[in-house]
Structures are given as structure tokens and as C-alpha cells.
Amino acid sequence: MNLRKFIVILHLISIVVIFSGCSKENNAVEEKASEVINVFSTGDINKINEFMLSSDKVEMNQELAAEFGFAGNSKQNNGVLEQIFKRTSIEIEDVEKETITYKVTAPHMTDLFSDIQKIEATLRTDNFEDYLSEYIEEAKLSETTVKVPYTMEDGEFNADYKSQEFINSITGGLFESYKGIYQEMLNDYSNGLEE
């Protein structure tokens, strides 16, 4: 075998080894990235919260919770999120070296709190849960893409599913809406103190 053929074959072998190594890591990342999809497909709010937030309950400011009827809810502590998650679907769009891009389809919830404020005079405690259920069920579905940073070291996968961007995406914008209404309440409180 002449030297030139030997170099070409050696080069081809190195390319195959490099690509098969990348492929194995990509497969491992995709497998781990798919876990979030599998958890959502169960519809189990406790599993979703445990996976996403490392907790079995989502904390909400008590003052805001009381104002919008979440406090003392006799049915389910996570009723609103559970209903949103039932209509939320997640797909892997792309896996890159340091990020996974997910396509998330969720009910559009960015206007929930402002819509509640518009009609809060007509809402009663006994019909509030029905209003929320209907609102979530009738909300248009919106698509977002969100990049989740990850690391893969020594076969250990670690991704940041607690980021504001990811949580906002899977809740259909509810997280940003909540932050906005909470800030508004703080501003009202501060203005009341100054008067």
C-alpha cells in the first residue's frame, strides 16, 4: 500500500471515529432532553413540579394568591398549573453543543391577571375556579422556542429547567404575567405609604 492511500484511509478512519463519538454524546443528550417531554406527557403535576422545580409545590406570594383566589383552594393546590400543563406540549427542536432548543406549545396566559382585574367585581369565590378552568380551556395555543443551557461531563447531564425563560414558556407566559402583577401590587403599596 502506498503512503498516500494509507494517509487517506487513516484520515477517513479518524473522521468516522470523531463523528461516531459526537453521535454518541448527541444521543445521550437527546435522551436526557427527552425526559422533560416524557414527564409532561404523564400529566402528573407532582412529577412535573418535581422535575422542573425540584419541589412538589409551586410557591406563590400569599397576598397575590389571596387576591386572586388561590389561597385556601379546597380542590387542588396546583389546579391552575395542572390545567395549563394538560394543554402544554414540548418537542426537541435542536441539540447544539451547549444548548437544547425546545418548541413549546401552551395556552396563551399572559393576559390572565389583567383579564381577572377587569371582571373581578363580578367574580365570586364559588365561581372563580370555574372561570379559571374555562379561561385556560378556551385560551389560544401559542408556540415559543426556548433554549435550555446544559453541560455533559463524564456522562453526567445537567440542564437548567428552572430558568425564567423555560418556566415562562411552559406556563404560556403566566410567569411573566405574575411577575408583572406582583410588581404592580408592590408599586401600589409603595404609593399608598407615600400618601
N, C-alpha and C positions, 0 to 999 in steps of 0.2 A: 504494500500500500504506500502510495507516495505521500509526502509530507502535507501537501495541500489538501488531499482527501481527508487525512487524519485530523487536520485543523478544522475543516468544515464539519466533520462528524462530531468532534469534541464540542464545537460551538452549538450545534443542534441539541446535543445532549444537555448542555448547560441551560439552554433556553427551556427545554422540556422540564428540567428539574426546578428551575425558577418558577415557571408558570404553575406546575403542579403544587409547589409549596404555597403560592399565593392562593390557589384554588382551595386548598385545604383550610387555610385561615379564613377565607371568604365564606366557605361553607359553615365553619364553626360560628362565625359572626352572624350569618343569616339565621342559623339555627337558634342562637340566643336571641336575636332580634325578633324572631317569630314567637317567642314566649309571650310577649305583650299581646300579640294577636290572639293566641290561644287563651290567655286569661280573660280577655274581653269577650271571646266567643262563649264562655261559660255563663256570662250574665250575672255571676255571683259577686255582689257588691263588696263583700268582705275580702274575697280573693283579689279583686281589682284594687281596692284600697291598700291591702297588704303589699301587693306587688308594686303599685305606683308610689305609695306614700309611706311604706313601711309602718303602717298603722291600720287598725281595723275600724277607725272612725275618722271622719274629716272634721276638724275643729272649725267653728265659726264664731266670730265675735258675738258674745251673748246679747249685747244691746241691739245689734243688727238682726240677730236671729229672732229676738222678741218682736222687733218692729215688723218683720215680715212673716211672723207666724211660725218660724221654725222651732222655737223653743217650746219644750213641753209637748212636742208632737207625739200623740199616742200611738200612731201607726208604726212608722219606721224612722229611725234617726237619720238615715241617708236616703229618704224617699225621693227627693228631687234628683240627686246624683244618679241613683239607681235608674230612674226613668230616662234620664239623659243617656246614660251608658247603654241602655237597651236599644237605643236608636243610633249608637255610635259604632262605626266600623273603621278598622285600621288595616292598611296594606303597606308592605315594604315597597317603596318606590326605587330606592337605590342604596347600595352599600359602598361607601368610599373608605379611604384609609383611616380616617378618624371620626367619621360621622355616618349615621344611618338616617336616610330620609324616609319619613313615613308620610303616606297620604291618609288624612283623617277625614271621615265624613261624619258630621254630627249635627244635631238640631241647632239652629241659629238662636243663641240665647243671650246675645249682647244687649238686647233691649228689655230683658225680663224685669229688672228692678225699676227702670223708668216707666214701663207699662203698668207695673203694680202701683206706682205712685199716682199715676193718672186716675186710677179707679179705686184707690184704697178706701174711699169713703163708702163705696157700695159693697166692699168685701166684708164678710163676717168670718169669724173663726171657723164656723161649721162648714162654710163653702170654700174656704181658702185652698184646701188640698185639692178639691175638685177643679178649681181654677188653674192651679199649677199643673195638674195632670193633663188637662185639656190644652193648656198653653204649650207644653212640651210635645204632646202628640201632634198638634197642628203646626208646630214650627217648621219652617222650610229647612231642608238639609243643606248645609254648606260644606264645601271642601276646602281644606287647608293642607299645606305641606309644612312639615316641621322637621328640622334637623336635630338629631339627638347625638351629642358627642359620646364617644366610647373609647375605651382602651382595651387592648387584648395583649396581656403579658403573661408569658409562661402558661398559656392555655386558659388563663382567668379572664373572663369577660366582665367589664364594668361599664354600665351606661347610666347617664343622668336622666332618669324618668321623672325626677322631681322638679325639673326646670319649669319656670313660669310659662315658657312658650309651649311646652308639651302639655301641661295641665290645662292651659287656656284652650289649646286646640281640642283636646278630648272632651272638654265641657262645653264646646260650642261658643266660646267667648264668655262664659259665665264668670270665670275667674277675674278677667279684666273688668267686667261689669261690677262685680262685687267690690273690687278694689276702688273703683270709681265712686260707688255709692257710700262706701266706708269713709273715703276722703271727704266726700260732701258732708257727711254727718259730723266729722271732726271739725270742718270749717264752720258749720252751723253752730256747733258747741263753742268754738273759739270766739265767734262773733257775738254769741249770747253773753259770754263772760265780759267782753269789752263794753257792752252797752250799759 
